Amino acid sequence: MHKGFLIIASVLGALAVTLGAFGAHKLKELVPPETVGTFQTGVTYQFYHTFALLAVGILFAHLSPAAGGLLEWAGRCFFIGVILFSGSLYILTMLKATETVGLSKIGIVTPIGGLFFIAGWVCLILALLKK
């Protein structure tokens, strides 16, 4: 198993639960409903890719060493995707809550994070197809 990915996934999972609880209970008081939806999207995708990262960590023990490089890239892409995709949505929500202006262009980072998610899934597919 790839212990590093399992540890990162565990931390991301705990953080997703914490952020999800905050979004469900406190955030509604601070921002409009559509912004709560944006935040929740970040939490949801963080959860999806936390599980994907757990799977990558576990698959290291079960796939051939030839697939290891692709699995490594899959895990890296999932982690970077969470940081860029979910992180940018969290920052956008914080900016809305604090009524901070001037940093609204951070939203351009979100689709880049999405591309990392896609790349991670493609790397995972290729690792699974490797003999």
N, C-alpha and C positions, 0 to 999 in steps of 0.2 A: 504494500500500500504506500501511497505517497502521503506521508504524515503531514507535510506542509499544507497541502490542499485541504486535508481533513480539518486541520486546525483553523485555517482561514474560513472554511465553510461554517465551522462551528461558531466562530466570532460573528460572521455575517448573519447567521441564523438568529443568534441572540439579539443582535442589533436590529434585525428586521422585526422581531417580536416587540421589542421596546418601542421602535418607531411606529409600528402599527398600532400599538396601544395608545401612544401619544396622539396619533392621527385620529383615532376613533373617539377619544375622550376629551382632549384639550384643544386640539387644533381648530375645531368648529367655532370656538369662541374668538379665534384670532383672525381668521381669513374667510372669504366667501366660499360657498359650497364647491364651485368649480376648481378652486385652488386646493381644497381638501381632496378632490378627485385626482388632481395632478400628483399630489403627495402619495395618495394611495396607489397610483400606478407605479411609482418608484418602489414602494414597499412590495407590491406584488411581483414585479420583475426581479427584485432582490431575492425574494423567496424562491422563485423558479430557478434562478441561477445559483442559489445556495445549494439546492438539491442536485443540480447538474454538477457542481463542483464536488459534492460528496460522491457522486457516481464516478467522476473521473478519478478521485483519490482511491476508491475501492477497485476500480477496473485495472489500476496499475498492477495489482496482484494477480489478475486473471488473464491478462492479454500477453502476447509474446513481447519480448524486449524490443522487437522491431517497431511495435506500435507506440512505444514509450515517448518518442519525440512528438508525435502527433497528440498524444494525451497531454503532454506537458504544455503544448501550445493551446489545446482546448481549455485547460485549466486557467492558463494565463489570460486568454481572451475572455473567459467568463468573469474573472476577477476584474479585469480592466473595464469590461462592460458594466459591471455593477457600479464601479467608481464613477465612470463617465455618465452612464444613463441615469441610474437612480440618484447618484450624487448631484447631478445637475438639476433634477426635479426637486430634490430637497432644498437646494440653494435657491431655486426660483420661488419655492414656497416661503422660505425664510425672508427673501427680499420683499415678497408681497406682504407678509406679516409685519415687517418692520417699516414698510412703505419706503424702502430704499430705492433710489432711482439711479440710473446710470449703468447698471450691470445686467440689464434685461437681455442682453445679447448672449448671456451664458446658455440660453436655450439652444444655441447652435451646436453645443456639445452633445446634447441628448441623442440625435441620430447617429453621431459617431460612436457613442456607446452601443447603440443598437446594431451597428455594423460589427462591432466586436462580439456581440452576442451571436450573430449569424456566423461569423468566422469560427467561433468556438464550437458551434453545432456542426459545422462542416468538418472541422478537424476531428471531432468525435466520431462522425460518420466514417471518415477515412481511416481512423485508427481501428474501428470495429471491422472494417473490410480488409484490413491488412492481414496477411497470412503469417 
